[in-house]
Amino acid sequence: MTRLEHLYVHVPFCVRRCSYCDFAVTVASDPPVDAWLDAVMRELDGVMRAQGLERLRLETVYIGGGTPSLLGQGALGAFAERLAARAELAADVEWTAEANPESLTAALAADWRAAGVNRISLGVQTFHEPTLRWMGRMHGPAGAVAAVEAARRGGLSNFSVDLIFGLPERMRRDWADDLERAIGLEPAHVSLYGLTAEQETPLGRWVREGRERLADEDRYADEYLLAVDRLGGAGFEHYEVSNFARPGLRSRHNSAYWSGASWI
């Protein structure tokens, strides 16, 4: 039996864990790529056996993390080879891979493009240097610009930018400036994330101990609405709750989750 699916594959490696992150990740500057590939394929085989699937037909593939760009050149090509034994990709497949600015190079972008990746999700979060340090991010304010240039040199021009709003007021981050600088990168897509303090993260502990204070509801709402206004004015279509896309460039993978499509 063959069934149309949307496939998410997790890369659980980061050079450093961000202060707000509660994802399933481990700190590893030199990830064990072969072991990761073996584990992913064992799990996919198990899912397919359990569901009586001999082969998949994939409309979207999403490599998320963690930091997929840490895997380096060759990793997604090897993944694509193994995946081909189990699945066929739709002719118009949307294949997204996440990257952090500091680990995306033109050579890696070209390598991903050769493997089949045709969309990048770039973890920018902010352009404010003190806030980047507070978050534990590895790139500076110029990192996003360099990463976008690298992606384009590598042949990948369809990219999404992640931004975080609702930061502590004491950071004095200029949200309007972040929005304008993100728009200036000319992305195809922008995803917004309101900062939350998950219980077991460093940020969660800081808030519990009274060492940090998140944005109040009014400022949280004001920043969200400012983003809706600025991004809409720049020609982005607002869809879902916190996502904005150029016409025809909405995330098909994430839309599959929201619409209840079949995914693995």
N, C-alpha and C positions, 0 to 999 in steps of 0.2 A: 504494500500500500504506500502511496505517495501523498503527502499533504502539504499544502501551502503553509509556511511558517515564517515567523520573524524570530531571529536568533540573537540573543545577547550573550556575550562571552566576557567574563570578568578577568581582569589582570590585577592581582592583589599586591602589587609592589609599588612602593614610593621611596624616594630618597629620604624624605622626612614626613612625619604625620602632621597635618595642619591642626591648628588649635581647636577648630570647630568640627573636625572630621570624626564621624563614628562609623565609617564604612569598613568593610572587611579588608583590611590591608595590613601588610607587614613591611617594615623598613628594610630595604635591600637595594643597595646602589648597583649591584651586579646580579640581576635576577637569574634564576635557574630556568632558562628558556625551554630547554628540552623537557625538563620535568613538568613545567607548566603545560606544554603541548600534550604530553602523555596524559596528564590528569584531565585536561579539558576533553580530549577525545574519548577517554574511558567513560567520563560522565555522559557525554553525548550519546555514545553507544548504549549506555544503560537506559537513558531516556527513550531512545528509539525502540529498544527491545520491549520496554514496559508498555509502550503505546502501540506496538505491532507495526512499526514503521520500517519499511525496507530502505526508503530513500526520502529525502526532504527536497522540497522546492522552495527556495528562500527568496522572499521579496525584499527583505532588509536584513542586514547584518550590522551589529553594533559591538565594537570592541571598547569596553569601558573600564574604569578603574576606581582607585589606583591610578597608575600612570603608564598606559600602554606605550608611550613614546620611550620609556626606559628599556623596552625589550630590544631595541636596536635593529639594525638592518638585517634582513633575512628572516626574522621571526614570523612576520605576517605572511610572507611568501610560503614558508614551511606550513603555516596554519592553513593557507589556501589549498595547498597540495593535499593535505590530509582531509580537509573538508570536502574536496572534490570527489573523494571516494564514497561520501555519504550523502551528498546533496548536489543539486544543480541550482545555479543562481539564475534568477529571472533576468531577461535581457536588459531590463531597466533597473536592476537591483540598486538599492541605496546602501552603500557600505560606509559606515562612519567609524572613525577611530578617534579616541580622545588623546590629547597631547597637552603637556605643560610647556610653556614658552621656552624654558631653559633647555629642554631636551629635544626640541624639534629643529632639525637642520634641513637644508635643501636636499641633501643626499637621502635622508630618511624619508622625506616627503616623496621623492622620486621612487624610492624603494617601495613605499606603501602603494603608490599609484600603480606600479608594475604588478603588485600583488592583487589589486582589484579595488582598493580603497578609493572612493571618489568624494568623500566628505570628511572634514575634520571638525571636531569640537574642541575649542581651545580654552583652557582654564585660566582666563585673565584675572577675574575677580575684582580687581581695582587697579588704578594707575598711581595710587598714592603710596609713596615709598614707605613711610612709617607704618601704614596699615598692612602693607605686604609683609613687613618684618614681623608685626604683631601676629599675623595669621600663620607665620611659619612658611610663607611661600619662598621659593628659591630664586625667582626672577625679579628684576627691578622694573621701574616704570617703562623703560625702553624695551623690555623683553617681549612685550606683545607685538610691537611694531616689527622687531627683528624676526619673530616667529611667523608673522603674516608674510613678510617678504620671502622667508625661506620656503613657506608652503607654496607660494606662487612660483618661485623659481623651480620648485620640484614638480610643478604641473598640477597642483591642487588649489583651485581658486574658490571652491565651494566650502566655506568655513563658517562655523558658528562661534560666537563669543559668549562665555559665561561671565556674569557680573553679580556681585553680592550687594544687597542693600540692607538698610536697617542696622548699620554698625553703631557701636557705642559713640555717643556724641563727643566724648573726650578725644577721639581720634582726629576730629576736625577734617575728616575726609570731605571733599567737595563732590557730592553726588552728581550735580549738574555737569561738572567738568568731566567726571568719569563717563557719563553718557555721551557727551560730545566727542570725547576722544575715542570711544568705542565706535561711534557712528563714522568717525574719520577713517577708521580702518577699512571701511566699506565691506562689512561682512554680509553674508547672505542671510544670517539668522542671529538672533540674540536671545539668550535664556537668562532670566532673572531668578535669583534665589534670595529670599528673605532670611537673614541670619537667625538661627535658632541655637539655643544652648542645650545640646543633648547631654544627658545625665553623666555619662562616664568620660566625656571629653575634657581636655584641659579647660576649655571655655566653660563647660558646665560646672566644673569645680570652682573656677574663679567667681562665677555668678553666685553659687551657693555660699561661698566664703565672704561675699560682699566686696570682692576685689575688682569686680567688673559689673557694669550695668548696661543692659541692652537698651536699644531705642524704645521709647514709649509708643503706644498704639498710634498716637496722632502723627508722630514723625515717620513711623513705619508706613502709614497710609499715604502721607504726603510724598514720600520718596517713590512709592509705587506709582502714584498717580502722575508724578512728574515724568517718570519713565514712559508711561503710557502716552503722555502728551508729546514728549520729545521724539520718541521712536515713531509714533504715528505720523508726526509732522515730517519725519525724514523718509517717509514712504514705506515703512514696515507695516505689515498686516498683523494685528493683534489676534492671536488665537489661543485656545486653551486658557490658562489663567496668566501665566508669566512668560509666554513665548511670543516672539515677534519674528516675522519672516518676510523677505522680499517675495513678491507675487510668484507663486509656483514653487517656492523653495521651503515650504514647511517640512518639519522633520517627519517623514513617513514612519520611521521606526517608533518614535514616541507616540505618534498619533495612533499606532496600532494598539498600544497599551490602553490609551484613553478610550478607544472605541470598542475594546473587548475582543480584538482579533486573537487568533491562536499564536502563542509565542512560547519559545523555549529559553 
